[in-house]
Structures are given as structure tokens and as C-alpha cells.
Amino acid sequence: MSIQRQLTNERMSQIVVHSGTVYLAGQVGDDMSAGIEQQTRETLVNIERLLDLAGTDKTKLLSVTIYLKDIDADFAGMNAVWDKWLPKGIAPARATVEAKLCEPQILVELSVVAALP
């Protein structure tokens, strides 16, 4: 079975498709000066764009790992945006952890695995 890689550079691919499964690299928002809600919204927009490029959408999510800079401060705000974004009845397997992210201003990063239709 072939492996398809999209938006690739020397370190990583933003999208990898293999055997009917789409893997996205960790995604963050665009405005790192924004608060948790805005960073989460922007991250989810980026995820939707990449899923579309891969030929799928958020209704096919299998697993999501959410990394928060400060889980105590940001869990509720992230969830408020997540709950509005995710259609009822299609919740993926999910884990949320606190992590030291690659840039100090990044509050949230999501890693996604989805199925192709």
C-alpha cells in the first residue's frame, strides 16, 4: 500500500495518508498573541483545511490528542470552542494533556487521526 505525503518539508509532512487513514502533524493557531479560545478556533480551522486537502472532514475523526500549555487555566476555554465545533454524535477518541510546547506563546496544539470516506 502506498503512503501519500502532502505539504512536506525536510522535517515533516503536514498530512500523511496510508491505508484509508489520515494523520495530521500537530496543528496550532496563527495568532500566538491570542487567548486560548481564539487559538483553539484557529487551530480547528487549520485542521479542517488539512482534512479537506486529504479528502476527508471532521465527521471522520478517529482520534485527537490535545496538548495544553496550562491545563488548569485553559481546559475549560478550549472545551467551550471544541464543543461548538464538533457535531453531536461523532466524538473521536480523545486525550488532553499538559505539555511544554515548542514556543512559549502557544497555548494549544492538536494532533489528529481521521478516516477517509
URVENGI-V273559 format. One line per field, one symbol per residue. burial: b if it has 9 or more other ideal C-beta (glycine too) atoms within 8 Angstrom, else e. A space follows every 50 residues. Layout:
# URVENGI-V273559
burial=???
This chain:
# URVENGI-V273559
burial=eeeeebeeeeeebbbbbbeebbbbbebbbeebebebbbbbbbbbebbbeb bbbbebebebbbbbbbbbbebeebbebbebbbeeebeeebebebebbeee beeeebbbbbbbbbbbe
